[in-house]
Amino acid sequence: MPREYIYKPNGEVPPGEQLPEGLRRIAVGVEYCGARLHGFQKQKSAAETVQAHLERALSSIAAEPVTLVCAGRTDAGVHATGQVIHFDTRAVRPPRAWVQGVNTQLPDAVRVHWAREVPAQFHARFSARARSYRYLIHSAPTRSAQAAAEVTWTQHPLDLQAMRDGARYLLGRHDFTSFRASQCQAKSPVREVTRLDIARVGQLIVLEVSANAFLHHMVRNITGVLMAVGRGERMPQWVGEVLDCRDRTVGGVTAPPYGLYLVDVQYPAEFELPESEPGPLLVPLPLGQLPR
């Protein structure tokens, strides 16, 4: 016998059920620079988080307390151009209020780009079908002064073809235990990577990866392993050996957070969410169109 549905704020709503009368669900697209923020998730010990800033701004516009859920929590120093959140509210506001109005209440490091009312069955996290990240590496003898906190710098030359050869081992559905953080709380380490491209864009090396979902630190750990291959410290087949070991201790160093961007979250077409450019501005290219 099916369980009786009991509403929980911002929670999943089963098909056929609705939000309590007077409530509406709003989805929002968010961009942020994580350089001076302590990650996405709200913390008692740190006021400068994306969630804290957003909830404060949304509550001001709604004239009521607002809490939210995001598509994927990011760590301190990590950026996003395509983060998606949702919240439930009794406030009736036009979309421009949830965008322009909220932006007047936010610090420069956080911006809302779009907002729209969505069906009760939409959930920013659980409705997502795929997520994409870009990791930006500046490989040069001297660190740039212009983007020190927006890219990861290495003084070592990187062999892109070797990195591409190593990346092929990670495509498909695998147990990614070797690429998850020790504190990762995911129930299963199995993920399906559908794209892992590496290309030079201007002065940057860009790693673009898409999967059905990601483990904690998974992209940064993948990047760290591939950079070791690019530096010539390991052969490309070592990536496959690391994957097969299913042991994080063999995987090498976690790449820094600065170069990591959550750039896109894909949802079923029925929710009719806006299309947006993945970005960041340093990489003005659509997903899947990095130069070969």
N, C-alpha and C positions, 0 to 999 in steps of 0.2 A: 504494500500500500504506500503511495507517495507521501512524503512528509508534507505537513502543512507549511505553507510559505509564511515566514515571519520577516518583515522588513528590517534590514540593517542599513544604516546610513552609508551610501555609496557602494553598497554590496551588490552581489549578483542577483538579478531578478529572473526567475525561470520563465521560459516561454509561456505565454498565456496569462501571466501575472502582470500587475501594474504597480507603479509607485502609489503610496497613500495619496488620497485626494489633496490637491493643493501643492504637491511637490512636483518639480520638474528636474530633469537631468541635463546638465550642460557639459559639453565637451569643449576643450580649449587646446590650441596649439601654442607651445611655449619654446622660446629660445633663451639660452643663458650662457654666460661666460663663467666657467667655474673657477677661474684663477684665484679669486679672493673669497670663494664660498666654501663652506664646510660640507659639500655634498648636497644631494637632493633632500634626503630624509630629515625631518624635524628632529632636533635633539635638545634635551634639557640643558646641556653644557655649552651649546653653541647657537647663538641667535642668527648668525649669517648662513642660513640654509635656504635653498630654493623654495622648499615647501613652506617654511615659516614666512617668507616674504609674500608668497602667493596667497596663503590663507589670510594673512593680515590685510592685503589689498582687496581680495574678494569679499571679505567680511565687511570692509568699509563700504564697498559699492552695494552689497546686498542689504546692509543695515541689519545683519544678523550673523551669528557665528557660522563660518563655513569651514568644513574640512574637505580634503580631496584625496584622490587616488591617482597614481601616475602609471604610465606604461612600463617604465623601468627605472629603478632608483640608480642614480649615478654617484660615484665616490667624490670626495673632495678633490678639486682640481680638474675634474672632467667636465666637458662642455656638452651642449645640446643645441641643435638647430631644429630638430623634429620631435621633441618631447610632446606627449599628449597626456592630458589630465582630464578627470571629470569630477563633478561635484553635484550634490542634490541641494536644492534650495526652494524656499517658498517665495523668494523675491521674483518679481516680474520686471525684467529689464530687456531693452533691445540689445541685439548683439554688439552694437558699437559701445554700449556701456561696459560690457564685459571685456572689451578690447581697449579703446581709448581711455575710458574711465579707470580701469584697473591699472593701465600703464602709468597714469599720473601718480599712482600710489606705490610704484615699484622703484627700486634702485636701478641705475643704468645697466647693471649686469644682468637684469632679467627683463624679458619682454614677452607680451602676449601678441600673437599674430592673427589669430582668428578664434571665433567662438560660435557655437550653435547648439540649439536644443536637439537632443538625440532621444531615441526610444529608450524605454526603461531597460531593455535587454543589453544596451551598450555598456561595456565595462572597459576602461582604459587599459587595464592589464590583461584580463582574461579573454577579451574579444580580439586581441591582437593575433594576427596570423604569422607575421614575420617582423623582424627588426633588422635595421642596418646601421652599421657604424663605419666611420672613417677614422683612420689614424694617420696623423701628419708628422713626418720626420724631416728635419732639416739636416742634411749631411753636408757639412762644410768644415773647414779648418777652424773657423771662428764663429762663435754663437752670434746670432742676429740680435740687435738691441730692440728691434721693432716688434718681435713676436715671441719674446722669451717665455711667456706663460701660455702661449696658444699653440705651440708646436714642441715636439721633443727634438732636442739637438744631439747630434753625435759628431765627433770630429773624425770618425772613421769612414772611409769610402764603403759603400754597400753595393754588392753584386746583385742587381735586381733579378737577373735570370736565375741565379741560384736560389733566391728567395721564392721566385715563382715555382721553381721545380719542387721546393720543399712544401709550398702551400698546397700542392695537388694532393698530398697525403691526407689533408684535413677535409677535403670536400666529401660530402655525403653524410650518412647517418653513422655516428660513432659514439663510443663511451669516451667523454672528454675529461675523465678524472685527472689526467696529467696536466690539464689546463684550467683547473678550478682552484679557487682560493681555499685554504684549509677551513675557513669559517663559513664557506658556502652552505646555505641552508636548503638548497634545491633537493627535492626528494629523489630525483634521478639525474645521473650525470650524462644521460644520452641526449644529444642534440643533433640536428641536421643542418649542416652548413651548405647553402645552395650557391654561394658565390664568394670567392676570395681572390680579388684582383690586386695587383701591385703595379704601380706605374709612376713615372716621373711627371709631375705637373709643375712647370716653371722650375723654381729652385727646390721644390719639395718632392719627397717620395711619399706617395699616398697609398695606404692599404685600405681596401674597401671590402667589408665582409657582411654577408647577409645570412641569417639563420632563422629557424622557427622560434628560437629563444636562445638566451645566453646564460651561462653560469657566471658566478661572481668572479671578476678579474679575468674572464675567459679571453677577451680580445687583447688585453694587455699582456697576458701570458703567451698567447699565440704570437704577438708582435715581438716579445722578448726572444722567443725561440727563433723566429725568422730573422731577426737582426743578428743573432749569433751566426746563422748560416750566411747572411750577407757579408759579415766581416771576415768570413773564411775560417772561422773557428771550428765549424762543423760542416759536414757534407749534407746535401739536401735530404738524403734518406734517413738522416738522424731524426728528422721531424716525425717520420712514420714510426721509428723506434720509440720515441718519447710517447707518442699516442698509444702504442701497443702496451707499454709498460703499465699504464693506468696507475701512475705513481707521481704525484706532484713534485717530489724531491728530485726527480731526474730532469725536470723541465727548465731549469735555468732561472734567470732573473725576470721578475715582473717589470715590464716597461713602465715608465713614468706615466702619470695621469694626464699631463699637460697636452699631449697630442691627440687625445681621444675625444671623439664627437659622436653622440647619438644623433643620427641624421634623418632617420625615417622609421615610422611604424606603420605597418600595413594592416588594414581592417577590411572585413567584407564590404562589398560595394553597397549593400543595402543600407548602410549607415550614412552614406553620402557625405563623407568628410572631405574637406577641401584638399586639393593637391598642392604641395608646396615644394619649393626648391630644396634639395638636401643640404647644400652648402658644405662647409662654411664659405664665407666670402673669398677666402684664399683658394677655394676649389670650386669655381662656378660651373660645374658640370653635372648633368643628370646622372642618376644612379645607373650603373652598368655601362657607362660611356667614358671610362678612363682611357687614355690613349694606350695603344698596344705597343 
